[in-house]
Amino acid sequence: MSLQFYTTEDLKKHTSKRQGEEKFGDAVGLASSWLDLEKSNAKYVLLGIPEDVGVRANMGRPGTEKAWNSCLSALCNIQSNSYTNPSNTIILGEIDCKTQQESACKLDMKDPDYQTKIGSLVAQIDTKVSKVITKVISANKIPVIIGGGHNNSYGNIKGAATALKQSIHCINLDPHSDFRALEHRHSGNGFRYAMEEGYLEKYYILGLHKNYTSGLVFDTMDTLKEKIKYSFFEHYITGTPFKQMLEEAKRFCASSPFGLELDMDAIKQMGSSAISPSGFTLEQARQYVSYFSRLKNCKYIHICEAAPKHELHHNQVAKALSYLVSDVISKP
């Protein structure tokens, strides 16, 4: 299955002890097998995808492979209490992308077959991700996935659709559409492939940036108006309330099973693969995940494109990720 299950010893490496306190890493659940997961009463399953192969394949800045471990170190050290709710969560482990990651780092970008080769590595990760997500959702759990690049949207959507035996919808907070051409697999075309192959039915992009969406992508999306809708970030800065944008996405996608995607590029000055001087606040991103993850039809949450190596201040990406995860799993 290409999943590395975590042990108590794995979490101890990320958890700092303090007298008189119980940390999240001390109290959160673990599963040593798929059978353990199925028997658990926990609702949420946290797992990581430590890779930046898809970002490299999209000619982006590498660094997203570090997000999972950074998130885990921050999350394990928040307090365990009745509000953070660790008893309702299992930290499952990480999808093993080591072979693909190492191979991608060795590829020569000047090689005329570079795109074919790295696209093949992304496709290998696709297979691993989709199988793991299928298993988690089939166990009647909600996976909370920390990427990695946005290439993993494809595996998430395919895995959810396979488990549910139907196509699903998706809501994505993102300055980019990630609906690029059906070329080699990369972080910019996961949703396009998922829709082309019948796993994705409806797709809503919240906060799309006009400056970073090509005319060709707009033309493609506009031919699929029954299946794709989007709101512009520019609408927000000219007066459209954020809550109104959330409600529009909800009306379009949330009446049937849907996946929730958050690209950290959407957050202003966030350390990510495409850090931006203009974007939503972290508080709005937290509102986004809180709002949609509590809806009954939300089948997974994916937070991706975080790149701690590009952050402006030490450890802020890790803390941001831990806030977003805890907003999903904590009690209201």
N, C-alpha and C positions, 0 to 999 in steps of 0.2 A: 504493500500500500504506500510505501515511501513516506511513512509518517514516523517521526521520532517521538515516542511517548516520553513525557517528562516524569522524573522521580522527585521525591522529597529532597534529595541531595541537589538536584538541579535548581530547585527553588531557593534552597539555602544559600546558594552562591549569589543570588540576587537580593536577599533579604538581610537587612541590618537589624541586629537586636538592640532593644532599648528597654531597660528595666521598667516594669510597670505597664508596658504597652504590648499589645498583640498586633502585629502587622498583617496586612492582607495576605502576604506570602506565607504566613504561618497558618492561616485559617482556610484558605481557598482549597477546593477539592482537586484531586488528581485521578486519572484513570490509567491503568497499566495495560489495558487491552480494550478492544471494542465491546467486549461483553461487559466489562466494568462500566463503560459509558452508558450502555443500554439500561443497566440496572440502577444508575444514578437518578436521583430526583432533581438534580440541578437543571435549570432551564437553559443556561448559557454555556457555550463552549468556546474558550478563547484559544486561538492558535495563530502561529506566525508563518510567514512565507519570506525567508531571508534571501532575497535575490534582487538584482538590478539588471537582469539579462534583458527583460522586455524594454526597459528604459534605454539601455545601450542600443538595442535593435531599432529604436525610434530616434536615434541620434541625440538622445538626451544626456544629461549629466548623471553619471553613476553616483551611488551612495545610498540608495533605498534599501540595500541589503542589511544595513545596520539598524533600521528602524525597530525591528522586532525586539532585539535584545535591549535596546535603549528603553523601549516601552515597558518591557518586563521588569527592568530594574526599578523604574519609577513606580509602576503599579504595585509591585510586591511590597513597597515601603509606604504606601498610604495606610491609614489606620483601618483596622478591622473593627467594625461596630455594626449596630443594627441598621444603619443607613447605607453603608458601602456594600453590605449584603454578600460577603464572600461565600456563604453557604449555598448560594444559588448559582454558583459558577464553578466550572471545571477548567483548569488550564491543561489543555490536552497535550500540547507540544508544538513541534514545528514540522513543516513539510521539508523533506530533504532535497534541497536544490544544489547541494555542494558540487556534484559532478558538472551540472550545467553552468554554474557560476564560474568554476575554475576554467572550464572550456571557453566560456565567453571572454574571460580576461586574457586568454592566450590568442584570440583571433586577431588577425591583422586587418584593420579597417581598409587598407589599400588593396586587399585581396578582391579580385573581381567577383568572387563568389561569397563575399562577406555576408550580404543580406540573406542569401539562401541558407548559409551555415548557421547564422545566429537565429534566424527565424525558426529553424529546425529545433534549436535548443529551447526556444520559447514554447514551441508546440509540445515538447516533452514535459515541460512544467505544466502546461495546460492539462495534460492527461492526469498528472499527479493531483493537481488541485481539484479537478472535477470529481475524481474518485473519492477523495477525502470528504469533500462537501456533501456528496451523495450519501456517504455513510453517516455523517453527523446529522443531517436533516432526516434521514430514514430512522434514526434513533430518537426522533421527536425532540431534537434539541435545536437551538438557534445558534449558529456559529457566528462569532465575532472575530473577524480575520484582520490581522495587521500585516500589510505588505511591506516590502515589495512594490513593484510597479503596477500601473493600472491595467497592464496586460492580464492580470489575474481576474479581472471582471468576467472574462470569458469563462474561465474554469468555474467561478462561483455560480454564474447563471446556468451553465450547462449542468453542473452538479445539482443545483436546486431543482431545475426542470426535470432532470432524470429521477430524482427522489420523489417528486410530486406527480410525475407522469403527466405533466402538462407544461406548456410554455408559461413563462412568468413575465411580469412587468419589472421595471427598474427605475429608480429615482437616483439621480447623480448630481451632487453639488460639486461643480467643476467649472473652471474658466475655459476648458477645452471640451469639444464634443466627444473625442476619442471614437469618432465615426469615420476615420480615414479609409482609404481605398483597401480593397481586398488583395493586398500584396502579401509579402512575407509577414508573419505574425510579429507584432510588437505592441508596445504599450498604448499606441494611438488608434488601434482598430479592433479592440476586444468586443465592443458593443456591436460593431458592424458585422463581425463574424458570427456573434451570437444570434443576431436577427436573421442573417442570411441562412443560418442552419436551423432555424425554427425554434430555438430555445428562448429567445426574447420576443415578446409580443408587443408591448408598449414601452416607450423609453422617454423619460422626462429629464431634461438637463436644466438645472436651476443655477442661474448666475453665469451663463455663457458670456465670454468676452468677445465683443465684435472684432477686436484687433487681432485675435488669434484663431479665427475660424475662416477657412478659405472659401472663396466663391463656389468652388466645386463641391465642398462639403455642404454648404448651404443649399445648393441645387439638389444634391442627393437627398438631404433631409426633407426638403420642401416637396419632393415627389412622394413622400411617405407621411403626409400630414395626418392621416388617421392613426399612425403608429408612433410618430415622434412629435413632441412639442418641447419648446424651450422658452425660458425667460432670460432676458439679458441682465447682466450685472449693471449695465448702464441705466436700465429702467429703475433699479434700486437707487442709484445715486441721483436720479432726477425726480425721485419722490414716491415710487411704488413701495408701499410698506413690505417689510420682510415677511410678516405674517401672511399677507395676501399671496406672496409667492409660494409659501409653504402650502397654503390651502389650494392653490391652483394645481400644484403637483399631486396633492392628495386626491383631488377630484379625478385626475386623469389616470392615476395608477393604483390607488390604494384599496379599491373595491375588490381586488383579486390578489392572489399571492404576488409579492414583489420583493426584490432585493434592494437594499439601501447602500449606496456608494458615496464615499466622501474622499475626494482628492484634496490632499493637504495644500496643493497649489492654490486652492480657492481662498486660503487664509492669508491676509496681508502680512508680509514680512516673515512668513513661516519658513523655516528651513525645510526645503523640499527640492524636488528635481528641477522645478521651474519657479523658483522663488520670485514673488511679484511685489512691487511697491503699492499695488492697488488691489484690494480684495475685501472680503468679509472679515469680521473680527472673529477671534476664537470663541467669544461668547455666542455669536450667531451660529457658528458651527456646532457648538454644544447644544444650542436650542434646536437645531436641525436634527441631530441624532436623537435627542430626547423626544422630540415630537413624533418622529416617524417610527422609531424602534418600539414604541409602546402600542402601536397599532396592531391589531390581531393578525393582519395578513403579512406582516414583515417577517421574512423567512431567513434573512441573514443581514449582517452589517459588515461592510468592508471599508477599512480606513487605510489609504495607500498613498504612495509617492512622498512620504516623509523621508527626509535625508538629513540626519543629525550633523553630518560633516559640513553642511551648508548653513547651519543656524548662526544667528548673529550673537547669541549669548549662550554660554555653556548650559547644557541640560534642559533647555526650554522646550525642545521638540519632544523629549521624553515625557516631560510633565504634561505637555499639551495632549499627547496621546493617552496618558493615564487618565486625564480629566474626561476625554471623550469616551473611553472605555467605561469608566465608572459611571458616567451619565447614562449609559445603556443598561448596566446591570444593577445599579443601585435602586433602592426603594424611593419612590417619589416623596 
